[in-house]
């Protein structure tokens, strides 16, 4: 089986952090979010090679994975941000004759609490779904009484367009990779777009029209990392799975937290729900429900619901902050 992970997005909703750091390298519960996906693929031996579709800041992703893993990665750059369908299509020439193999596509900027190998046991192509309250934000599936997908709609604008509340959540198991790429090519050559982009959903819809059978796999543990508030929710969720305790002589650490190596903490209260990256220095602070990236220095601050970039300096502050890398701010 081949695995494709698109990681070419700009992550605009996570700025200023994603102006200097690739979105999938943001620290969530102690490690970059892309690591959660890579670790499971390698552990379950799902593939001998992973193809990553990169774009803005893609060289950061390439350096991180090649430095931290001994595994075969192929990096393909999407030269223009023309949509998810176009991003997948850029991998065609790197799959060669392997298009007849099963294909697993995993969006790199969303995390899942699910066993990927169970998704890949299906007899048919399979789309992962979760019921949501607001389907307008997502692609949705419509199904028949037997549970087979009949229709796919990208971000329905109103209930008149679709009454389904089963959102497509970003893992696709494709039994017929050759047909998928034929449908992607058809849409690109004929300039078939939705919301001005070549959508993967439209190619899957074309596959349905050509007779491909698809079913769904429900996921409860869908961990959204698209916005600051949701990445903090995901951070809390994953921290609750950790069992590690930390002790600093003059400070109180309230679990769950993740504290990396080289961190110095003095006269502070840390947690719950806090991730601190390597080599941070924290003095006389209260920090809750926040992510602090590596190398930051924080003195005399009360932080809640904050995301702080690499190598920031903060003094005498109280509140919620989203600081990009190398920021310096004092109260």
C-alpha positions, 0 to 999 in steps of 0.5 A: 500500500502507498501512503500520501500525506498532503502538508502543503497548506499555509495554515492561515488560521494559525498565524502568526505561528505559521508565518515562520513554522510549517503548521504540521510542525507545531508542538502538540502534547510534546511533539510536532503534530505530523509525528503522530501520523508518521509514528502510527504508520511506521508502528503498524507497518502500513507502508514502506514509503510515505509520499508527502506533498509539500508547499510553503515551508516544506523544507522544514518538514523535510529536514525534520522528518529526515533528521528524526526518522530512518524511513523512506520519505518522498517529498513532492512540491506543489508549486501552486496552491490549487487545492487538495485534489491538485496536491494529490495529483502531483504525486502521480509520477512518483507512484509509477506502476503502483497505482493499482495498489491500495492507497491511503491518503491522510491529511497531515494537519488533522489528528485522529484517535483511531487505528489506521490499520482497521480503516484499511481492512475494508473490501471497498474504498472507504471515507472516514466520517464524523457527525458534526453540528455544522456541516457547512465547514466540511465536505459531507457524504450521503449514503443509501440504506446499505451504507454505501456512499451515493454522493459527496458534497464539498462544504454544502452552503445550506440544508437544501444542498444536503441534509447530511451531517456526516463530515469527511474528516481527512482519511481516505482508503482508496482501492482503485488508485488508478481510477482516482488519478484518472478522475483527478486528471479529468477534473484538472484538464477540464478545469472542474473546480469547487470554490475555485480549487481542484477538490479531492471530493470532486474526484471521488464524486467522479469515481462514484459516477463511474461505478466505484463502491465506497463505504464509510468508517466512523471516527469519534476521536477527530482532533482538529488543529485548524485554529488556535482554540482547537489546537489547544483542545487537541493539546489537552486531549493528548496530554490526558493520555500521558502518564509522566510526572514532573518535579521542580523544587520551587514550583507546582506542576499540575498534570497533565503537562508535557515538559521537554528537556532543558526546561528551567522553571522557578517559583511558578504554577504550571498546568493543567493542559500545558506543553513546554518545548525544549530549553524554555526558562520560566520564572514566577509565572502561572500558566494554564492551558497553553503551548510554549514552543522552544527557547522562550523566556517568560518572567512574571506572567499569568498566561491562559489559553495561549500559544507562544512561538520559539524564542520569545521573551515575555515579561509582566503580562496577564492574559491570552496571547498568540505570539509568533517566533522571536517576539518580545513583549512586556507589560 
